[in-house]
């Protein structure tokens, strides 16, 4: 099982979302942390340099994250609507 860590920006984004959507996003992240290989369910972003950055789809929302296989950690960088989230990355 992978440990889930949230950036301060991701925490703020989740607080600004409607409660139902935020709950669905958090549950999806928890489900992802329970699988053996989370990289099977996420999409690598093309412009990521250094540490690979991935996108995980939950309805119309996207979760930008990084996966560290060595320490079994998923680091949630940002969460947002698909129409605006990719402009940052």
N, C-alpha and C positions, 0 to 999 in steps of 0.2 A: 504494500500500500504506500502510495506517495503522500508526502506531507504537503499541504497547501499553504502558501504564503501570499499575502495580498500587499501590494504597494499602497502607499497613502492615497494616490490618485484613483486606484481601483476602488478603495473603500469609499471615497467621496462620491464616485460615480454610482456605486450601488445604493448609497443613501439618497441620491437624487432621483432614482428610478421609482416608478410605481411599485408598491410593496409586492404585488403578485408576480411581477416580472423579475424583481430582484430575488425573490425566493426561488423562482424557477432557475435563474442563472446560478445561484449558489448551490442548489441541489444538483445541477448538471456538472458543476465543477467537482463536487464531492463524488459523484458517480464516476467521473473521469479519473479521480485519484485512486479508485478501488480496482481498476483494471491493471493487468500485468504490463501492458505496453500502450501507454496513452498516445504515443505518436501515430498509432494506426488510425486514430479518430480525429486528428487535427491536421491542419494544412500549413505548410511552411510558407512564410512570406518571402517573396523573392528579393526584396531590397535589404534584408537583414545581414549585417556584417558582424564579424566576431561571434557573439553568442547568437545562435539561431532563435528567431522569434516565430511563433506560431499563432494561428487564428483558429478559434473553436466556435462553431455556429450553434446558437440557441435561438431558434425562431428568426426574428429580424434583428437580433442583437449578436454582436461578436465579442469574444473574449480574446484579448491579446495576451499571450503567455509565453513563458520559457520553461523548458523541461530540463532538469539536471538528473541524468540517470545514475550518476555516481553516488549522490546522497539521497536519491529518491525524493526529489522535491519538484513541485510545480509552483512557479512564481507567476502570479497573476499581475500583469503590468497595467492593463486598462480594460474597461468594459464600456461598450457604447453601441448606439444604433449603427447599423451597417452603412448607412448613408454618410456618416461623418467620421467614423472611427479610423478608417484607413488613411485619412488625410494626414494624420500624425505620424504614420509609420511607413 
